[in-house]
Amino acid sequence: MALHHFAPSQVPHVHPIVPLSSPHSIQNQLLTIHSMLLRGIDFTNSDYRHGPYQNTIFNTTCNGKRGSINALIEEAILEAEEKGVKVLSLGLLNQGEDLNRYGELYVQKYPRLKTKVVDGSSLAVAAVLNSIPKAATQVLHRGNISKVASAVVLNLCQRGIQVAVPSEDDYKKLKKSFGIRSDRNNLILSKSYSIKTWLKLRRDCFYHSIPAMAAPASLENVDSCENWLPRRVMSAWRVAGIVHSLEGWDEHECGYTMSDIDKVWQASIQHGFKPLAVATHSKF
């Protein structure tokens, strides 16, 4: 994954979006708690009166003040509930096992919450799986063992793809989560350097961004960049909230539960979101 670093003054601002102008337009309110790579806490509260849809974006940051961030997210959820918002999606930096158990913290605290909390994990997994070349037989996994990462590894192993993990601790965690499944044998502990594709600038490697999809042409007012993504490209976490609202799904997707990956992916495609093309050669 190519990661671009921004100075605080360089981080692109994210504008609220307006509904898709199609027969499947969003009929309910949608709110996204969106993340930005800035120090401190920044709020953007904008109402766009386009039909029945209003979109409010709260920009928070990962500044180490876990309690403060959770309090702000909780406040936003309660405000959304009061205003009748149907779906609330958590941005990339506003969820995590240590932060709020992928949003489960709020749902458990308010069991009668009508606003559906969506962490977008199923669509993030689907975006990753659909970005891997069809001919791939072996994948190297390197990174934190999160909810999304575990699901990606499990699904790859189920597809018969061998997943190599260089960390023994991560290998044990993943192996334990697999239980006695037969496909757990596709997970291997690797200490060699034989894997072809490395996250380094090489001409024979595949490079990709965070899980994301291209917005449909009918989606308006998305001319600015979302964090480090290209224009008119939205993170899977944000797309998931939109699709959840469009489909009218009446359940939370947070904590350690995950929606059907194929179902969410197909729904996203049907609503005009498109997979990102993977460049086969580096520009560098």
C-alpha positions, 0 to 999 in steps of 0.5 A: 500500500502506497502511503502518502504523508501530508503536512497539516496544511496539505491535508485535503478538505473533504466536502459533504456529498449530495444524493445520487440523482437516480431512481435509487436516490437516498431517501433517508439521512446519512451521516459520516464520521470522517477522519483526517490526518490532522493534530487536534480536533476539527469539526465541520458541520454543514447542512445541504438542503437537497431534497430529503437528504442532509449530510453532516461530516464530523472530522476527528483525529487520531491524537492519542486522546482515546476518551475524548475521541470516543466522547465526541463520536458518542455525542455525534451518534446521539445527535444523529439519533435525535435528528432521525439519521438512519445510517452513521458510518465510522471513518477509517481513523474513528474505529478500532479494537482498542478505540471503541471495539469497531463501534460496538461500544456505542451500540452496547451502551445504547441498545435501543439505538435506531440509527444504524452504526456501520464500520464498513468492514465487509466492503473494505474486505471485498475491495481488497479481495477484488483488487488481488490479481486472479492468477495470484497463488500466494500473498504476503500479509504484513500489518496489524491483525485487525477485523478487516485483515483477519477476514481478508486472510480467511477469505484468501485461504478459503479461495485456495490462495496461500497466505504467508505471514512473517510474524510468528505472533500474527501467525498464531493469532490467525491460526487460532481464529481459523479453528479446525477449518481445513483451509487453515493449512493455506496459512503459513509462517514465512521467514524467507524472501521468496514472495514476488510481490513486495510493498516497494517500488518495483516494476513487477509489483502491484500497488494499491491504496486503502480499500476504496471505490470510484464514485458513480457519475451521478454522485455530485459535489465530490470534487475534493479529495478524501484524505490521500485518495484521488478525486472522486474516489471514496474509502470503502468505509464511506461507501459502505454507509451510503450503500447501507442507506440505499439498500435500507438494511436494518442492522448494525455492522460493527463490533466483531460482526460483519455483513455478507461480503459478496452481498455488500460488494454486489450492492455497491456495484449495482449502485454505480460504484466501481472498483479501482484499477490496479496499476501493473507497473510503478511510475517510479 
